[in-house]
C-alpha cells in the first residue's frame, strides 16, 4: 500500500515528533524560525524544512514582518485528526467506566472489612 505524501497528508506530517513540538510551541503565538530552531535545538534550515511541510498541509501559516517571516498555528488543519481520534472516545469512556466501577467495588470491600 502506497503511503500518502508527507506534504499532502496531515497524519504523515504530524508523525514526525519535531513537527509536533513545533505545533506545541506555536500554541503560545507566532514566532520566527530562529526562535523555533533555538528552542528545538536544531538548525534553522532543519526547522524551515519542517515548517514548510506544516504549512503545505495547512497546520501553519506565515507572514512577512520586516526581514523576518513569522509562523503561526492554524489549528483548523487538525480537524481531520480530531474527527478521527474522536471515533475512539466511546472505547475510552467505557474503559474509564469499568475502572471506576472496579475502584468503587474495592472501596466498598475495604469499608466492610
Order of alpha helices (4+ residues) and beta strands (2+ residues): alpha-alpha-beta-alpha-alpha-beta-beta-alpha-alpha
